Amino acid sequence: MPRAKLSISIPDATWINDVSQSHPQMTFEVVSALAGERTGIALIELQTADPLPVITDMADRADVVDFDLLWKGESSALLHVETASPSILQPVLQSGIPIEMPFTVRNGEATWTVTAASSRFSEFGQLLDELGIEYTLEYVHEIGHTRADDILTDRQREVLLAALERGYYATPREATLTDVASDLDISKATCSEILHRAEGSVIRWFADEHTGDARAQLAADTDTR
């Protein structure tokens, strides 16, 4: 069963497309949402210290029926929004494929993660095409893969595995960066940059995983005292 991440170009008819493009540096995180054919209700977190410009734009729109500022922190704010415009969730409603929450919207583009049977996922892609919704498939993974499978791009994985197989990470080192770059038919500088980014992603993933384990163990130790 595939799990996929897509970047969706939000249709022009939706309010969040216009508002997010008016504030391209701001991130809109849809925490939860309910949608019908011609209406939608959502909790949206704004990644901003000043939600006033967004609220002002929303107040001027006829398709925003109601909204409330529920909470404001130093760098974020939470809005309850009710709209009378077509929901950006129409494709998932019609296809019967739920998307993972929360999802982000930035500068007119939403990032969705969906999981479904292969046949239904194929129908989902066809529906997006029929609706004229442009999208980019970021990745597709089969269920059963670990989070570690998501931390590298396909190119980073290719170069990292090539370096590993060539002996670049052996002790003592059996191949130079030039050797790896030559095998892949890329420049030494490009090879170095890709490996550097891949190594950084792996290290951050490792740190996140073990920091979480350490925190969990600390909490467990504290509870037993």
C-alpha positions in Angstrom: 0.0 0.0 0.0 1.6 3.3 -1.1 2.0 6.4 1.1 2.7 9.5 -1.0 3.6 13.1 -0.5 2.3 15.6 -3.0 2.7 19.4 -3.6 -0.7 20.6 -4.7 -1.3 23.9 -6.6 -4.5 25.3 -4.9 -7.3 26.3 -7.3 -7.8 30.0 -7.8 -11.4 29.8 -6.6 -10.4 29.1 -3.0 -9.8 31.9 -0.4 -6.7 30.3 1.0 -5.0 30.4 -2.4 -5.5 34.2 -2.6 -4.6 35.0 1.0 -1.6 32.7 1.1 -0.2 34.2 -2.1 -0.8 37.7 -0.7 1.5 36.6 2.2 4.0 34.3 0.5 6.4 34.2 3.5 3.7 33.0 5.9 2.9 29.3 6.6 -0.7 28.3 7.0 -1.0 24.9 8.9 -4.4 23.3 8.6 -4.7 21.5 11.9 -8.2 20.1 11.3 -10.9 20.5 8.7 -14.5 19.6 7.8 -15.7 20.1 4.3 -18.8 19.8 2.1 -19.4 20.6 -1.6 -19.7 24.3 -1.1 -18.5 25.0 2.4 -15.6 24.3 4.8 -14.7 24.7 8.4 -11.1 24.6 9.6 -8.7 25.3 12.4 -5.6 27.0 10.9 -2.4 27.9 12.6 -0.5 30.8 11.2 3.3 30.8 11.6 3.6 34.6 12.2 4.0 37.0 15.1 1.4 39.3 13.5 -1.8 37.7 12.2 -3.4 41.1 11.6 -2.6 41.4 7.8 -4.1 38.0 7.2 -7.2 38.7 9.3 -7.6 42.0 7.4 -7.5 40.2 4.1 -10.0 37.6 5.3 -12.4 40.2 6.5 -12.6 41.7 3.0 -13.7 38.4 1.4 -17.3 37.5 0.8 -16.5 33.8 0.7 -15.2 33.8 4.3 -18.4 33.5 6.3 -16.9 33.7 9.8 -13.6 33.5 11.6 -12.3 33.9 15.1 -8.8 34.4 16.5 -8.7 31.7 19.1 -5.1 32.1 20.3 -2.0 34.1 19.7 1.6 33.3 20.8 4.9 35.0 20.1 5.3 33.4 16.6 2.0 31.8 15.8 -1.8 32.3 15.9 -4.8 29.9 15.7 -7.8 30.8 13.7 -11.3 29.1 13.4 -12.4 29.7 9.8 -15.8 29.0 8.1 -16.0 29.6 4.3 -18.6 29.4 1.6 -16.2 28.7 -1.2 -15.3 25.3 -2.6 -13.0 23.4 -0.2 -9.5 22.5 -1.3 -10.3 19.1 0.1 -12.8 18.4 -2.7 -10.4 15.9 -4.5 -9.9 13.8 -1.4 -13.6 13.9 -0.6 -14.5 12.7 -4.1 -11.7 10.0 -4.2 -12.4 8.8 -0.6 -8.7 9.1 0.3 -8.1 10.8 3.6 -5.1 13.1 4.0 -2.9 13.3 7.0 -3.4 16.3 9.3 -2.0 18.8 9.8 -1.0 19.8 6.3 0.7 23.1 5.3 -0.2 25.8 2.8 2.4 28.3 1.6 2.1 30.8 -1.3 -0.8 29.0 -3.0 0.6 25.5 -2.6 -0.5 22.7 -0.2 1.6 19.8 0.9 -0.5 16.6 1.3 0.5 13.1 2.6 -2.0 10.4 1.6 -2.1 6.6 2.1 -4.4 4.3 0.1 -4.6 1.1 -1.9 -2.7 1.3 -5.2 -5.9 1.2 -7.3 -7.5 4.0 -5.3 -4.3 6.1 -5.4 -4.3 5.8 -9.2 -7.9 7.0 -9.3 -6.9 9.9 -7.1 -4.2 11.0 -9.6 -6.7 10.8 -12.4 -9.2 12.9 -10.5 -6.6 15.6 -9.9 -5.9 15.6 -13.6 -9.6 15.8 -14.5 -10.1 18.7 -12.1 -7.2 20.5 -13.6 -5.3 20.6 -10.3 -1.6 20.7 -10.9 0.6 18.7 -8.5 4.1 17.3 -8.0 4.7 13.9 -6.6 7.4 14.3 -4.0 7.7 10.6 -3.1 5.9 7.3 -3.0 6.8 4.7 -0.3 5.3 1.4 0.5 3.8 1.0 4.0 6.2 -0.8 6.1 9.1 1.5 5.4 10.5 3.4 8.4 10.8 7.1 8.9 14.4 6.7 7.9 13.3 6.1 4.3 11.9 9.6 4.1 14.9 11.6 5.2 16.9 11.4 1.9 16.0 12.4 -1.6 16.4 9.7 -4.3 19.5 11.5 -5.5 21.0 11.7 -2.0 20.4 8.1 -1.4 22.0 7.1 -4.8 25.2 9.1 -4.1 25.4 8.0 -0.4 25.1 4.3 -1.3 27.6 4.7 -4.1 30.1 6.3 -1.7 29.4 3.5 0.9 29.9 0.7 -1.7 33.1 2.3 -3.0 34.6 2.4 0.4 34.5 6.1 1.0 33.3 5.6 4.6 35.6 2.6 5.3 38.4 2.8 7.9 41.0 3.3 6.5 39.3 5.0 3.5 39.3 3.0 0.4 38.2 5.7 -2.1 38.4 9.4 -2.4 35.7 11.9 -3.1 37.1 12.2 -6.6 36.7 8.4 -7.1 33.0 8.5 -6.1 32.3 11.5 -8.3 34.0 9.8 -11.2 31.9 6.6 -10.7 28.7 8.7 -10.8 29.9 11.0 -13.7 29.4 14.1 -11.7 31.8 16.9 -10.5 33.7 16.6 -7.3 32.0 19.7 -6.0 28.5 18.4 -6.8 29.3 15.0 -5.2 30.6 16.8 -2.1 27.5 19.0 -1.7 25.1 16.1 -2.1 27.0 13.9 0.4 27.1 16.8 2.8 23.4 17.3 2.7 22.7 13.6 3.0 25.0 13.2 5.9 23.4 16.2 7.6 19.9 14.7 7.2 21.1 11.3 8.5 22.7 12.9 11.5 19.6 15.1 12.3 17.4 12.0 12.0 19.7 10.0 14.3 19.8 12.9 16.9 16.0 13.3 16.8 15.4 9.6 17.3 17.8 9.2 20.2 16.8 12.5 21.8 13.2 11.2 21.9 14.3 7.9 23.4 16.4 9.7 26.0 13.5 12.0 26.9 11.1 9.0 27.2 13.6 7.2 29.4 14.1 10.3 31.6 10.3 10.6 32.0 10.0 7.0 32.9 12.8 7.3 35.5 11.1 10.3 36.9 7.8 8.6 37.3 9.4 5.7 39.2 11.0 7.9 41.8 
